[in-house]
C-alpha cells in the first residue's frame, strides 16, 4: 500500500519499480538512499532532468541499477526476426561505411508506436473509489481531478504520467539501437518534428521525429508509415540492413547491385568479430557489485533519445541539444519540458 514501508524493510535487497513512469525517478533515488539496488521498468524516467538525477545519484551511492529492457543482450529484437548481435557486428566492423548512418524505425521495420495510447480531454470529474489513495498514486505529478481513465491501464495516454507509445515502447527499440550503433555515451544534438499540434494533457500521434547525432547519423521515428520500405540501417556506402523474413535464416543485406545471397550474409556474420561480452545476470551484479549491461548510464542515454523526441512533440517543433550539459541550446521552452517540476514532498525526496 505504501512503498516507503518496503524501503524500510532490512530484508529487501532489490526493489523492482513496476509503477507508472512518473514515479520511476523519485522511487529509484529513494530506494538507492535506503541502500537498495534498483531494477526499474522502462521508461527509465519521464524527463531528461529526472534521468540525470537518477544516473548521478546511483553512481554517488554505488548501488546496482538495471533497466528492464533486454534486447541489447538477449532475445529477438522486436519485429526484426534476429537478435541485436549480428546488427552490432555489421556496424562495429565498419561494413556500412565511414560516414553517418540513417536508421528508420516504424511499422515497415517491425516496430509499432501504439498510437492507441491517448488520453481523454474534458472528462468530467468522478468520485475517487473507496480505499484508493489517489493522492499517493499521483505522487510527484501535478494534482488533477480524478477520472478512472487517468489511472487505469490507460494512464499512458497522459503527459503527466507517460508519453503514449513512445513512453511504452521506445526504450525497447532505441536502447538496442544505441548499443548496436556503438553510441552508449552519446546523445542526439538536433531534434526535428513533423506532426499535429499536441494537446497539453492528452498524448496524440506524430508523423515523424528525427534525432541527429554530432557525426550526422540520424534516427527517424516513422509515425505516418511513409517510410515502410526503408531499411533499418542505411550505410554511407549504400549498403543497407533489412529485417529478417520468415523464410530467411538471418537478416538481409542489399547494396547498389541488389540483394546479397543468404549464404554470403551467413558467411560474413560467421567471420565478423564477436561483440564484447556483457554482464547480463542482475543477481550476479548485486552479489559481486559488477555493473549490469543496461545500467544507469547507458540507460539514461537511451531514455534521453526518446525524451528529446517527446519534447519536440510537445513543442510542435525541433530544437538543439547539448549532450554534455544536457540542456537545450538557447531554448527556454524546450528546457522547461526537459526539466519539469514535481509536487512536494517528492521534489525534496528526489533532489535533496
C-alpha positions as CSV (number, residue, x, y, z in Angstrom):
1,X,0.0,0.0,0.0
2,X,2.9,2.4,0.7
3,X,6.3,1.8,-0.9
4,X,8.1,3.6,1.9
5,X,7.3,0.5,4.1
6,X,9.1,-1.6,1.5
7,X,12.2,0.6,1.5
8,X,12.3,0.4,5.3
9,X,12.4,-3.4,5.3
10,X,16.0,-4.5,6.0
11,X,15.2,-7.9,4.4
12,X,14.8,-6.3,1.0
13,X,17.9,-6.1,-1.2
14,X,16.4,-5.2,-4.6
15,X,13.4,-3.0,-5.4
16,X,11.6,-3.6,-8.7
17,X,9.9,-0.4,-9.9
18,X,6.7,-1.6,-11.6
19,X,4.8,1.7,-11.2
20,X,3.7,4.2,-13.8
21,X,6.7,6.2,-15.2
22,X,6.0,9.4,-13.3
23,X,7.2,7.6,-10.1
24,X,10.3,5.9,-11.6
25,X,12.8,8.7,-10.9
26,X,11.8,9.6,-7.4
27,X,11.4,5.9,-6.3
28,X,14.8,5.0,-7.8
29,X,16.5,7.8,-5.8
30,X,14.7,6.9,-2.6
31,X,15.5,3.2,-3.0
32,X,19.2,4.0,-3.5
33,X,19.1,6.2,-0.4
34,X,17.6,3.4,1.5
35,X,20.5,1.1,0.5
36,X,18.6,-0.9,-2.1
37,X,19.6,-1.9,-5.5
38,X,17.2,-0.9,-8.3
39,X,15.5,-2.9,-11.1
40,X,13.5,-0.2,-12.9
41,X,10.9,-0.7,-15.6
42,X,11.0,1.2,-18.9
43,X,11.0,4.1,-19.5
44,X,13.7,4.8,-17.0
45,X,12.3,8.3,-16.4
46,X,9.8,10.7,-17.9
47,X,12.2,13.6,-18.4
48,X,15.9,14.2,-19.1
49,X,16.2,16.1,-15.8
50,X,14.9,13.1,-13.8
51,X,17.1,10.7,-15.6
52,X,20.2,12.9,-15.0
53,X,19.4,12.9,-11.2
54,X,18.9,9.1,-11.1
55,X,22.1,8.5,-13.0
56,X,24.2,10.8,-10.8
57,X,22.6,9.5,-7.5
58,X,23.1,5.8,-8.4
59,X,26.7,6.5,-9.1
60,X,27.1,8.5,-6.0
61,X,25.7,5.8,-3.7
62,X,27.3,2.9,-5.5
63,X,24.0,1.0,-5.9
64,X,23.4,-1.5,-8.8
65,X,20.9,-0.5,-11.3
66,X,19.1,-2.4,-14.0
67,X,16.7,-1.1,-16.6
68,X,14.1,-3.6,-17.6
69,X,14.6,-4.0,-21.3
70,X,16.9,-6.7,-22.6
71,X,17.2,-6.6,-26.4
72,X,20.8,-5.4,-26.4
73,X,21.9,-8.7,-24.8
74,X,19.2,-11.4,-25.4
75,X,16.0,-12.3,-27.3
76,X,14.9,-11.4,-30.8
77,X,14.8,-7.7,-31.4
78,X,11.1,-6.6,-31.6
79,X,9.8,-7.3,-35.1
80,X,13.3,-7.7,-36.6
81,X,13.5,-11.5,-36.5
82,X,17.0,-11.8,-35.2
83,X,19.0,-10.8,-32.1
84,X,20.8,-7.5,-32.0
85,X,24.2,-9.2,-32.1
86,X,24.6,-9.6,-35.9
87,X,23.5,-6.0,-36.5
88,X,26.1,-4.8,-33.9
89,X,28.7,-6.9,-35.7
90,X,28.0,-5.3,-39.0
91,X,28.1,-1.7,-37.6
92,X,31.1,-2.3,-35.4
93,X,33.1,-3.8,-38.3
94,X,32.6,-0.6,-40.4
95,X,30.9,-2.6,-43.1
96,X,28.3,0.3,-43.6
97,X,31.0,2.8,-44.4
98,X,32.9,5.6,-42.6
99,X,30.2,8.2,-42.8
100,X,26.9,8.7,-41.0
101,X,24.2,6.1,-40.9
102,X,20.4,6.6,-41.4
103,X,18.2,4.5,-39.1
104,X,14.5,4.1,-39.6
105,X,12.0,2.8,-37.0
106,X,8.4,2.2,-37.8
107,X,5.9,-0.4,-39.0
108,X,8.0,-1.3,-42.0
109,X,10.9,-2.2,-39.8
110,X,8.8,-4.2,-37.4
111,X,8.0,-1.6,-34.8
112,X,4.7,-0.2,-33.8
113,X,4.3,3.1,-31.9
114,X,0.9,2.2,-30.3
115,X,-0.9,5.4,-31.1
116,X,-3.9,3.9,-29.3
117,X,-2.4,5.2,-26.1
118,X,-4.1,8.5,-26.0
119,X,-5.8,10.4,-23.1
120,X,-9.2,11.9,-22.9
121,X,-9.8,15.6,-22.8
122,X,-12.6,17.5,-20.9
123,X,-13.6,14.4,-18.9
124,X,-15.9,15.1,-16.0
125,X,-14.5,14.6,-12.6
126,X,-15.5,11.2,-11.0
127,X,-15.7,10.1,-7.4
128,X,-12.4,8.6,-6.1
129,X,-13.1,4.9,-5.3
130,X,-13.2,3.9,-1.7
131,X,-9.8,2.6,-0.4
132,X,-7.9,4.1,-3.3
133,X,-5.2,6.7,-2.3
134,X,-5.4,8.9,-5.4
135,X,-3.0,11.5,-3.9
136,X,-0.3,8.8,-3.4
137,X,-0.9,7.5,-6.9
138,X,-0.3,11.0,-8.3
139,X,2.8,11.4,-6.1
140,X,5.1,13.8,-7.8
141,X,2.7,14.5,-10.7
142,X,0.5,17.7,-10.7
143,X,-2.8,17.3,-9.0
144,X,-5.6,16.8,-11.5
145,X,-9.3,15.8,-10.8
146,X,-9.8,12.1,-10.7
147,X,-11.2,10.1,-13.6
148,X,-11.0,6.3,-14.0
149,X,-9.3,6.7,-17.4
150,X,-6.5,8.7,-15.9
151,X,-5.4,5.9,-13.5
152,X,-6.2,2.6,-15.2
153,X,-4.0,0.9,-17.8
154,X,-4.8,3.9,-19.9
155,X,-2.6,6.2,-17.8
156,X,0.0,6.1,-20.7
157,X,-2.2,8.5,-22.6
158,X,-1.5,11.4,-20.3
159,X,1.7,13.5,-20.4
160,X,1.8,13.8,-16.6
161,X,2.4,10.1,-16.2
162,X,3.9,8.8,-19.5
163,X,4.0,9.6,-23.2
164,X,1.9,7.2,-25.1
165,X,3.6,4.8,-27.5
166,X,6.9,6.5,-27.1
167,X,7.0,6.0,-23.4
168,X,5.7,2.5,-23.6
169,X,7.9,1.1,-26.4
170,X,10.7,3.5,-27.4
171,X,13.2,2.4,-24.8
172,X,12.8,-1.2,-26.0
173,X,13.7,-0.2,-29.6
174,X,16.1,2.7,-29.0
175,X,18.2,1.2,-26.3
176,X,19.1,-1.7,-28.5
177,X,19.7,0.8,-31.4
178,X,22.0,2.9,-29.2
179,X,24.0,-0.2,-28.4
180,X,24.3,-1.5,-32.0
181,X,25.3,2.0,-33.2
182,X,28.1,2.0,-30.6
183,X,26.7,5.2,-29.1
184,X,26.2,4.3,-25.5
185,X,28.0,7.5,-24.3
186,X,26.3,10.0,-26.8
187,X,23.0,11.8,-27.3
188,X,21.5,13.5,-30.3
189,X,22.3,17.1,-30.9
190,X,19.4,18.1,-33.1
191,X,15.8,17.0,-32.9
192,X,13.2,17.7,-35.6
193,X,9.4,17.1,-35.5
194,X,6.6,16.8,-38.1
195,X,3.1,16.1,-36.9
196,X,0.0,17.6,-35.4
197,X,-0.1,20.0,-32.5
198,X,-0.3,18.1,-29.2
199,X,-2.9,18.7,-26.5
200,X,-1.3,19.9,-23.3
201,X,-2.6,16.9,-21.3
202,X,-3.5,14.1,-23.6
203,X,-0.9,12.4,-25.8
204,X,-1.5,12.3,-29.5
205,X,0.3,10.8,-32.5
206,X,3.3,12.1,-34.5
207,X,4.2,11.8,-38.2
208,X,8.0,11.9,-38.0
209,X,10.6,12.6,-35.3
210,X,14.2,12.9,-36.4
211,X,17.1,12.6,-34.0
212,X,20.6,13.5,-35.3
213,X,23.9,12.9,-33.7
214,X,27.0,15.1,-34.0
215,X,28.5,12.8,-36.6
216,X,25.4,13.2,-38.8
217,X,23.9,9.7,-38.0
218,X,20.2,10.1,-37.9
219,X,17.4,8.1,-36.4
220,X,13.9,8.5,-38.0
221,X,10.9,7.6,-36.0
222,X,8.2,6.9,-38.7
223,X,4.8,7.6,-37.3
224,X,2.8,8.1,-40.5
225,X,4.2,4.9,-42.2
226,X,5.6,6.9,-45.1
227,X,8.9,5.0,-44.7
228,X,7.6,1.5,-44.8
229,X,10.1,0.3,-47.5
230,X,13.2,1.8,-45.8
231,X,15.8,-0.5,-44.3
232,X,16.5,-0.4,-40.6
233,X,20.0,0.9,-41.4
234,X,21.3,2.6,-44.5
235,X,25.1,2.9,-44.6
236,X,27.0,5.9,-46.0
237,X,28.4,3.5,-48.7
238,X,24.9,2.4,-49.7
239,X,24.8,-1.0,-48.0
240,X,21.5,-1.5,-46.2
241,X,20.4,-3.8,-43.4
242,X,16.8,-5.1,-43.6
243,X,14.8,-7.2,-41.1
244,X,14.6,-11.0,-41.5
245,X,11.7,-12.5,-43.4
246,X,10.1,-15.7,-42.2
247,X,11.7,-17.7,-44.9
248,X,15.2,-16.4,-44.3
249,X,17.8,-17.7,-41.9
250,X,19.0,-14.2,-40.8
251,X,18.8,-10.5,-41.6
252,X,19.1,-9.3,-45.2
253,X,21.7,-7.1,-46.8
254,X,21.3,-5.1,-50.0
255,X,23.7,-2.8,-51.9
256,X,23.6,-0.9,-55.2
257,X,23.9,-4.2,-57.1
258,X,21.0,-5.9,-55.3
259,X,20.3,-8.4,-52.5
260,X,23.2,-10.4,-51.1
261,X,22.7,-14.2,-51.3
262,X,21.8,-15.6,-47.9
263,X,24.9,-17.8,-47.9
264,X,27.1,-14.7,-48.3
265,X,25.4,-13.0,-45.4
266,X,25.7,-16.1,-43.1
267,X,29.4,-16.5,-44.0
268,X,30.0,-12.8,-43.3
269,X,28.4,-13.0,-39.9
270,X,30.4,-16.1,-39.0
271,X,33.6,-14.3,-39.9
272,X,33.0,-11.0,-38.1
273,X,34.4,-10.4,-34.6
274,X,32.1,-11.1,-31.7
275,X,30.9,-8.1,-29.7
276,X,32.4,-7.6,-26.3
277,X,30.9,-9.7,-23.5
278,X,28.2,-8.1,-21.3
279,X,27.2,-8.6,-17.7
280,X,23.7,-10.0,-18.2
281,X,22.8,-11.5,-14.8
282,X,21.5,-8.8,-12.5
283,X,21.6,-11.0,-9.4
284,X,25.3,-11.6,-10.0
285,X,25.7,-7.9,-10.4
286,X,24.2,-7.4,-7.0
287,X,26.2,-10.1,-5.4
288,X,29.5,-9.2,-7.0
289,X,28.9,-5.4,-7.3
290,X,29.5,-5.6,-11.0
291,X,27.8,-3.0,-13.2
292,X,24.9,-4.6,-15.2
293,X,24.8,-4.5,-19.1
294,X,22.0,-1.9,-19.1
295,X,22.6,0.4,-16.2
296,X,22.0,4.0,-15.0
297,X,24.5,5.4,-17.6
298,X,23.7,3.8,-20.9
299,X,20.0,3.5,-19.8
300,X,20.0,7.2,-19.3
301,X,21.3,7.9,-22.7
302,X,18.8,5.6,-24.5
303,X,16.0,7.2,-22.4
304,X,17.2,10.6,-23.4
305,X,16.8,9.7,-27.0
306,X,13.0,9.5,-26.9
307,X,12.6,12.0,-24.1
308,X,14.1,14.5,-26.6
309,X,11.6,13.4,-29.2
310,X,8.8,13.8,-26.7
311,X,9.9,17.4,-26.0
312,X,9.9,18.2,-29.8
313,X,6.4,16.5,-30.0
314,X,5.1,18.7,-27.2
315,X,6.7,21.9,-28.6
316,X,5.4,21.1,-32.1
317,X,8.9,21.9,-33.5
318,X,12.5,20.9,-33.3
319,X,15.4,22.2,-31.2
320,X,19.1,21.7,-30.5
321,X,20.5,19.8,-27.5
322,X,23.9,19.9,-25.8
323,X,24.8,16.2,-24.9
324,X,27.4,17.4,-22.3
325,X,25.4,20.0,-20.3
326,X,22.2,18.1,-21.0
327,X,20.3,21.3,-21.8
328,X,18.5,22.7,-24.8
329,X,20.6,25.3,-26.7
330,X,19.2,28.8,-26.3
331,X,15.7,27.4,-26.0
332,X,13.9,28.1,-22.7
333,X,10.7,26.5,-23.8
334,X,12.4,23.2,-24.6
335,X,14.3,23.3,-21.3
336,X,11.1,23.6,-19.4
337,X,10.0,20.2,-20.8
338,X,13.4,18.7,-20.3
339,X,13.4,19.7,-16.6
340,X,9.9,19.6,-15.1
341,X,8.9,20.3,-11.6
342,X,7.5,17.9,-9.0
343,X,5.0,18.2,-6.2
344,X,6.2,18.2,-2.7
345,X,7.3,16.3,-0.6
346,X,8.5,14.2,-3.6
347,X,10.6,17.0,-5.1
348,X,12.6,17.2,-1.9
349,X,12.9,13.4,-1.8
350,X,14.2,13.4,-5.3
351,X,16.7,16.3,-5.2
352,X,17.8,16.7,-1.5
